[in-house]
Amino acid sequence: MTEARESLRPSSRLAPVAGVADDRIPPADRQLATLTHLLALANYVAFPAGLIAVLVLWLVKKDDSPPLDRVGREVLNFNLSMLLYAIVSFILVFVLIGIGLLVALWVFGLVVTIVAAVRTKDGHYYRYPLTIRFF
């Protein structure tokens, strides 16, 4: 009975990382993985700073650690998706619905990024909602 219920639920799990037995971030990688999420918050102060910082950290560490590669891809995909959504919302400002969308997008991005950092600090991978998978 339990298996039948589980098979009906949509899977929210990511593909397993090579060399990692379970779906948790190893303790040695948690600090940098959390930092990767938190660096994205720099976009709220100076826009490209967070995106560039995450990109540099991901490029430097992706070959050394499969979990950091996975987290870095997720953060980059989310931030590029948010950039795309912001551009569309900015265009919609001219028809007066974009202002509300920009505010909602700003709040959503801030909250979800903080939730992702907290979940990662606890050792869980976080999959951002509404993310287009570029990488």
N, C-alpha and C positions, 0 to 999 in steps of 0.2 A: 504494500500500500504506500509506504513512504517513497519507494523508488518511483512509483507512478506519479506522485506529486512532484518530486524533484525533476522528473523528465519534462513536466509541463511548464516549469519555470524557465524564463529566458536566462541564458547564461550571461553573467556579468563578469566572468573571470577572463583574464588575459591568457594568452598562450604561455605555457611554462618557459622559464628561462633555463637555458642550457647550463648544466652544472649546479643548479639549485634544486634541492630535493623537494621542498614545499613551496608554497606560494607566499612566502614572507621574505622581507628584505633582511639579509644577514646583518647582525649587529655592527660589523665593521663598516658597512656601507650606509647605515642609517643617517649618520650626521651629514654626509655629503648629499644624500638623496633629499633630505629635508631642506638643506641649503639650496638645492636646485629649485624647489618649489618657492622658497622665500625670495630668491633672487628675482623671480618674476614680478614680485610686488614693486620692484624698482620702476616698472612701467608706469605706475601711478604717480611717480615723482618726476621722472624724465623719461618720456616714452621709449626711445629705443634702447635705453640703458639695460633694462631687465631682459629684453629679448637677446641682446648681444651678450650679456653676462651668462645667460643660460646656454646659449649656443657655444660660447667658448668653453665653459665647464664641460658640456656634453662632448665636444670634439676632443678635449684633452683626456677625459676619463672613460669614454665609451669602449675603447679596446681593452682597458685594464679590468673592467668590472661589468659583467652582463646586467646586473641589477641597475647600475647607474646608467647604462645604455638605455634600458627600458624606461626608467624614470625620466631621463632627459628627453627621449622621443615624445613621451606623453606630455611633458610640460611644453615643449616646442610646438607640438600639434595644437594644444589648447590655445597657446598664445597667438599662433598664426590664425586660428579659427576666430578668436576674439577680434583680431585686427580686421579680418574680412567682415565680420558682423558690424564692427564699428564704422567701416567705410560705407557699407550699405545703409546703416542708420543715419550717418551724416548726410548721405544723398537724400534720404527721406525727410530730413529736417525741412526741406523746401516744400513739403506737403504737410507739414506740421505734426506728423506722427513720429518723426525721428527723434525729437527731443526726449520724449518719454522712453523710447527704445534705448537711447544713449545712456540715460540715467539708470534704467533697469540693467543694462549690460554692464555698466560700471560696478553697480552693487553686486550683481551676480558673480562677476569675475573676482572681486575682492573676497567675497564669502567663500566661494568654491576653492580659491587658492589657499586660504587659511585652513579650511577643512582638509585639503590635500596634504598640507604640511604637517598637521596634527596626526593624521592617519599614518603618514610615512614615518613620523617620529616613533610611532607605536609599532612599526615594522610591517605595515600592510601596504601593498601597492594600491594606488588610487587611480581610478579611471575617470577622467573628467567627463561630465555630461556635455552633450551638444558639441562634441569635438569632431572635426573633420580629420581623418587620418591621412596626413600628407606623407609621413615617413613610415 
